[in-house]
Amino acid sequence: MNERVLVADDEANITDVCRRYLEREGYQVMTARDGQEALEIWSSARPDLIVLDLMMPRKDGWQVAKEIRQTEDTPIIMLTARGEEQDRLMGLTLGADDYLTKPFSPRELVLRVRAILRRIRKIQPARDPSSEQVLQYEGITIHVGKRRVEVCGRAIDLTVTEFEMLQLLASHPDQVFSRNQIVSKLWDFSYEGDTTTVTVHIRRLREKIEPNPSEPKYIKTVWGIGYKFAGEAVP
């Protein structure tokens, strides 16, 4: 395991603890004390994942996430103050893949990092292009190995979590998944977060792939239960 993780937080005790726990698991860890330094390290080193505090000097976590998402889908785990639900929702809306509320367990952080990076490894491009799985529906094509989505022939940029959510639903058309089931399938461990995370990711997915997000064609809400994929399969 040689994945590189950037931990950006202006509290030295947090970056020190995160570094120790992540390095113990075999990750290469870089740290930043403010948002500007985080962007500089990200630009030069291109880490595989970023643990990003929202409240930092020079540039806050929102600004950092926004700038990264303009060009890259590097996975981001946001760190937010306990009880600040609006901050968590804003972070997810800007493209964070997950979040943790302070104070948090370093072991929980390791689990979240491991889960996201494992999902990335699972969807690395296949060596044999002929063996690549392609999910094709009317108006939308999902190249699983290449982690590429095309809507009406146009490439769509998705974060790791957005892609995994879409792949899960599209691989089981018309099957209804509850929010808890989606969390369980994607995170693959006892997730202590709030399933609002799923709702926000679904909303972002719809904004990116649906012709009319307010009247979704592909990702349907099954009220009181969850979501299902309703695309028309291409013969």
N, C-alpha and C positions, 0 to 999 in steps of 0.2 A: 504494500500500500504506500503510494507516494503522493496522495492527494494533498494539495496545499489549501490551508484555511486561513483567511484573514479575519482577525478579531479586532473590531474598531470600537473603542469605548474610552472615555476620558477618565475613568476610574481605574487606576493602576492595579488595585487589588482584584478587580474583575478580570482584566486581561491576563494577569499573572496566573490566576486559578484556571481560567479557560485554557491557557497555554499548557499548563502542566497536565491537565486531564486529557486534552486532545493529543499531545505528544506521546502520552502513555499509550494511546491507542494506535500510534504509528503515523499520525498526520504531521506534515510540516506546517508549522504555525508562524504567521507573521502578525504583528500587532500595529495598531495606529491609535494615536491619542486624540485625533480630531477628524472631522469629515474631510478636510482638504488633504491631510496626509493619507487617509483611506483611499481617496480617489487616485492619488499619485502612485500608491503601492499597487492598486488594482490595475492602473494603466500600464505599469512597467512589468509587473509579475504575473498578471492574469491568474489569480487564485481560482481554485475549483469551486469554492464556496466562501461566502462572506457572512460573518456574524456581526450585525450592525446595530449599534445603539442609536435610538432616535434622537436623544438630547446630547449633542456634542458641540463644542465651540467651532468657530470658523465656518463650517458647514454642518448642518444637522443631518440626521439619517434620511429624512425625506428628500433633501436636495441630492444627497449621494445616490440614493436609490433611483431617483428620477434621471440623473445623468447616466448612470449605468444602463438603465433600461432603454435609453435612446439608441444604444448600439449592440448590447449584449444581453443574453438571458442567464448570466451567472446566477446560480441559486443564492438567495438571500434569506437569512433568518434574522428577524427583527427582535431587538430587546426593548421592551416597553415597561413603563411604570405600572405597578399593580393597580387595577381599577380604571385605568385610562382606556376604556373601550374604544373611544373615538380615535385614539392614536393607533390602536391595533388595526381598526378598520381602514384608516388612511394608509397605513403601511402596506396592508394587503392589496388595497386598491392601486397603489403605486407599483405593485408587482412582486412584493415579498412572497416567498414560498411558504414561510412558516413564521411563528413568533413565539417568544417566551416572555413571561412577565417577571419582573424583578420583585423580590429576590428569587432566584431559581437554583435548582440543583445542577451542579456541573455534570453529573451523570446523565441527567435529563438532556442537557445540551448535547452530550456525546451521542445519545440515542437519536436525537433529531438530525444531527450532522450525518451520522452513519446511514440513516434511512434515506435521506435525500441523495447522498452520493451512491448508495447501492442502486437506487432507481436509475441514476444516470448510467451506471455501468451496464445495467440490464438493457438499455436501449442504444448502446453503441452501434454504429453501422455494421451490418453483416459483411463478412469478407466475400461471400459469394452473392452478387447482386440478384441472381436468379432465385435465391432462397429467401429473399427479403419478404416479409409480410406486408401486404398492402391492403388497407381497408378502403373500399371504394363505394361511395354512395352518390346519388344524384347531386351534383354540385360541389361535392367535397371528397378529397382523397387524402388518406392518412398513410404516410410511408413510415412504418413503425421503426425499422432499423435506422433510418436516416433522421428520425425525429423531425419529419417535415410534414407540414399540412398545407394543402392547396385548396382554396375556395374559388370555384369558377376559374381555375387555372392560375390564380394569383397566390403566391407564397405568403403565409401568415406566420408571424413571429409569436411563439408561445413560450412561457416560462416552463421549467421542468414540471412543476406541479400542474399547470394548466394542461400540458400535453398528456401527462399521465392520467388526468381525470377524463379528458376526451377519449383517450385510447380505451380506458376501462369501460366507459359507457358505449362507445361505438363497437367494441368487441362483443357486446351482448345486447344487440338491438332489441328494443321493446321490453327488456328486463328492467324492472323498477329497483333502484338502489336507494336505500335510506341514507341520510347524511352520515349516520354512524357507520353504515356499511362502507361508504366511500372512504371515510377516515381510516377504518380498519384495513381496507385493501391497500391504500396508498402508503400509510405510515407503518403498517406491519408491526406495531407494538402497542402497548397500552397507552393510548393518547389522552393526555390530561387537559388538552386544550378545548376550546369551545367550537362546536360545529358551525358557528357563524363563519369560520374559515372557509368551509365548503360553499356556503351561500355566496361569499364574495368572489371566490374563484369561478363559480358558475356564471356569475354576472359578468366577470371579465371575459370569460370564454364566449359568451353570447355576443358581447360587444365586438369581438374579433371575428367570429365566424358566421354570425347570423345576418341575413339580408336585412331583417328588421328585428332587432333585439327585443322589442316590446311584444312582438308576436313570433316567438321562436319557432323555427322550422325543424331544427335538429334536436336541441336539448329541451325536452318538455318537462314542466313541473307536474308532478302527480300530487295534488294537494293533500296535505296531512301525512304524506309518506316520504317523498323524495323526488328523484329525477330519473328520466329514461331517455335513451337516444331513439329518435323516430325517423331517421333518414331512410330514403328509398334505395335499396341495394341495386347496384348496377350489375346486370347479368354477365 
